[in-house]
């Protein structure tokens, strides 16, 4: 037990960090390891790997992810902002490099190889981007002469252009939604909100008309007979087959033919093997992170910390909702991981970085005392603190 009289860095962190959020993240990491053991062996065998190939790699990535989560949560808001700027700059450079030397998979260049490992720079870009635009909006609110809103808009255009060039329309929409949420919480007028909403609708229509893969996914969602819906159909079979209590650990059948059972459709595996009740519990953990995170962000007196924390929560919550909705055939299929649950080193460490930033911004810190001046009966000024 850590004593309250202990003044070490760890003790200060322990007594100021949001333990509910921290507990949720640790629970999700543990759940991800269990579900990796349930969903990935069949995929590994189909690809010619050892049965526990993805399980082993998933567990290996857990250690650095946990280290990043804790180390980032130790930062002060100022250091967290600087870390986000460095990560964002490095990510943008790597995203540009990926377009030229990246590994092409299914017609998309989203990964860049480093000594046998693949890095998806866009995953690290997302939380860093949210923090940086939150700072820009906060600076503009503090000093209107600083064109923070304009810089944030230019940064959004750069990021969106790089994502579309990969192409990755789903991540583009996620980033735009997070940016719009931070912009809205920064106190913009409803006219701006309406204009941005109209621009988003125009962007979706433009993507549908000009990007064949986007049009194909939307068409298959609206009219399943228009194309291949194998993965979504099998995911729904998994959810239905699991019933309320599931088939039991390792007893799932449909997962053996589900191509992305360890990544995009891990939620369907959870439903088949552990049932709807446990799936609902998993959704409740994600919901608790969102509600707790938004509540903690609202208590921050510093505008930058408040906007950054809220933006990170929105990013986490929307990504989780999209993945689960795709598994339940409520949205068109999109390759987006379930945070801390899906297999993927870049995704897991990047999410850990983002949630470490959230823990940093929401830590309970002593409020600065204000010096006041009082005048006694003799007319002398007396300094005091409140």
C-alpha positions, 0 to 999 in steps of 0.5 A: 500500500502506498502511503499518503506521506510518500512524496515519490513520483510513483506515490504522487501519481498513484494518489492523483491518477483516475483509478477507475479509468486505469482499471478499465484500461487494464481490464480491456488489456486483459480481455484482449489477451483472453480473446486473442487466445480465443480468436487468433489460433484458427486464423494463424493455422489458415495462414500457415503459422503456428497456432499461437503465432498471433497470441504470442505477438499479442502478449509481447506487445502488451508489455510495451503498451502498458509501459507507454500507458503508465509513462505517458500518464506521469507527464504534466500537461505541458510535457504531454503537449510536447510529446504529442507534438513530437509524435504528430510530427514523426507520424506525418513524416512516416505517413508521407514515407509510407505512400512511397515505400510502404507495404501494399495490402489489398491495394492500400499502403498503410504500413511501413516495414522496420526490420521485420515489424510493420508500423502503421503511423496513422494509429499514432497520429490520431491521439497526437493530432487530437491533443495538438488541435485542442491546444490550438483551439485553446490558444485561440480562445485565450488570445484571439489574435493567434490564428489557432482555429485556422492552423487547426483547420490546415492541420486537418486538411493535411492529415485527411489528405494523407489518409485518403491517399493511403487510402483509409476513408474510415480513419479519415472520418474518425479523425474528422469527427474527433476534430469536429467534437473538439471544435464544438467543445471549444465554443464555436457558433452553431453556424460553424457546426452547421457548415462543418456538418454540411461539408462532412455530408458533401465529403461522404457523397464525393467519396462515394462517387469517386472512390470505388472501394468506398462505394462498394462497401456502402452498396453491400451494406445497403443491398447485400446481394450487390457484392460479397458480404461473407465476413459480415454474414459470418460475424452475425452467425457468430453473434447469433450462435453464441446465444446468451451464455456462449459456446464456451472458451475455445468452442466457437465454430464460425470463427474458424472461417472468419478471415479477420477474427483476431482483428476487425471481428474480434467482438463477434468471436467474444459473442460466440464463445462467451455470449451476449451477456459478456459482450454487453459487459464489454460494451459497458466497460467501453461506455464507462471509459467514455462517461468517466473520461468526459466527466473528468475532462469537464472538471478541468479548469485549464481549457487545453486540458479539458479539450484534449481530454474530451477529444481523446475520449471521443476518439476512443469512444467513436472508434470502439462504437464503429468496430462494434457496429460493424460486427453487428452489421449496423455500419458498412464494413470498415477495417478498424480495430477495437481498442486494446482488444484487437490484435495489432501492435501499432494499434495497441501501443498507439491506444495506450499512448492516447489513453496515457495522455488522457490519464495525464490530463485528468489527474487531480492536481492542486489548484493554484492559490490566488493572492488577494489584497484586503484593507484593514480599518487603518487603510493598510493592505494585507496580503492573503491567499484563497 
